[in-house]
Amino acid sequence: MGIALALGLLIGLERGWQRRQQAEGTRVAGIRTFALIGLLGGVWGLLAVELGPAVLAAAFVVLAIVLATAHALSQLDDNDVGVTGVIASLLTFALGALATLGYGELAAAGAVVTTILLGVKPTLHRWVRRLEERELHAVLKLLLISVVVLPLLPNQGYGPWEALNPYRIWWMVVLIAAISFVGYFATKLIGERRGIMATGLFGGLASSTAVTVNFSRLARGRAGSESLLAAGILVASATMFPRMLVISSIFSWSLASALLWPVVAMTIVSYSGAALFWHWSSRSSSQGGGARLKNPFELRPALIFAALLAAIMVLSRALSESFGDAGVYLLAAASGIADVDAITLSLANMTGEELAVTVTALAVLIAAFVNTTVKAGLSLGIGGLALGSRVGGVTVVVVGAGFLTWWLSA
């Protein structure tokens, strides 16, 4: 009952503040009314436990009729036909009932979300006014390929050696398209330089390879922005190294300890290279080299990369089957072409009992070296020489620093 009352007060506080300029008695519901509606829902929730859910449904219907009648009468002197207040009142009643039916935390969370949605009305309306038709279509397309298509795909292997997993391949399509989408809006909202860096940082947490593909594609039509895009790629790539350390530490602390200093060295070099190119890009930004993205949702590049990923999956499995356990390093190199997390997880589970720590540590680093080199190759092949030379130059230093640090600490 206390939660039911509190959530009514919370929602009523927002509603009362929004309509604070109106004279008392002209509002359908204010802070006291919302508090009483929440309490009313709590009372009828308790009665429903004793008398059955039908009484709760009947109370809800009666309240809806009362609120609808009050809203209709208020329209005689007011041209505002919005029903947000009525809906909020009914939701307050439902949340109050939910609180006394044993779902207090869920009711409280629902009340907070409701209050936030009611309070950010100006911001939401401003976003809608700024939203272009192609941007709305991009949102719908992204939801289609992720929410509708992705869950329908089987998460199992097919084809040669059962290496082709439709779910994983399409997940990469979704990821690349989503990163492109996020990058578009980040650039639009906070500017090109900060938007690209933010996309590189947060997109790299999901897939630094996907970020590399997206930024490399952008470089082809944005002469003069190679330093900025290289900084974004290096920031995304740098996030891969701490992620390796976290994954390995969960399953094998000894492996994480062996990887610590090489990972630190590679992370520092990557971020340093990103900072250097970021500084250079600030000096050339006044030349107007960066046009904004023209399309927030581009599926074709993602599909092309997914086809490449499928071919790499088959190649990696073929190498694994051909060389067996003796080809740990070769398997790590082949796996690193497409992904580092999977081989890190596999080797972490094998460390100590099946493989020595020194072997698994070097294998994980080889996967990281190969993956980093592949991203430099993608930057060169897709983005051109100007971008590829920047990313490739830092990549050479990253790989050298990682190997040297491992060799000195081994």
DAMOUR-V474831 format. One record per residue. PSI is psi as a letter, one per 20 degrees, with the letter a starting at -180 (NA if undefined). Layout:
psi->{PSI | PSI}
This chain:
psi->{h | g | g | g | g | g | h | g | h | g | h | h | g | g | g | h | g | h | k | i | i | q | q | p | i | i | q | g | p | b | g | g | g | h | g | h | g | g | h | g | h | g | g | h | g | g | h | h | h | h | i | q | i | h | h | g | g | g | h | g | g | g | g | g | g | g | g | h | g | h | g | g | h | h | i | h | j | p | i | o | j | q | j | g | h | g | g | h | g | h | h | g | g | g | h | g | h | h | h | i | j | j | l | g | g | g | g | g | g | h | h | g | g | g | g | g | h | h | h | k | g | g | g | g | h | g | g | g | h | i | p | r | g | h | h | g | h | g | g | h | g | g | h | g | h | g | h | g | g | g | i | i | q | p | m | r | q | r | b | p | j | l | i | o | o | h | g | h | g | h | h | h | g | g | g | g | h | h | h | g | g | g | h | g | h | g | h | h | g | j | q | g | g | h | g | g | h | g | g | g | g | h | h | h | h | g | o | h | g | g | g | g | g | g | h | h | h | h | h | h | j | m | p | i | j | h | g | g | h | h | g | g | g | h | g | g | h | h | i | h | g | h | h | g | g | g | g | h | h | h | h | o | h | h | g | h | h | h | i | g | h | h | g | g | g | h | g | g | g | g | h | g | g | g | h | g | h | g | g | h | h | h | h | i | h | i | i | l | i | o | q | r | p | h | o | i | o | o | h | g | h | h | h | g | h | h | h | g | h | g | h | h | g | g | g | g | h | g | h | g | h | h | i | b | h | i | l | g | g | h | g | g | g | g | h | i | h | h | q | h | g | g | h | g | g | g | h | h | h | i | p | g | g | h | q | q | g | h | g | h | g | h | g | g | h | g | g | g | g | g | g | g | h | g | h | h | g | h | h | g | h | g | i | r | g | g | g | h | h | g | g | h | g | h | g | g | h | g | g | g | g | g | g | g | g | g | h | h | i | NA}
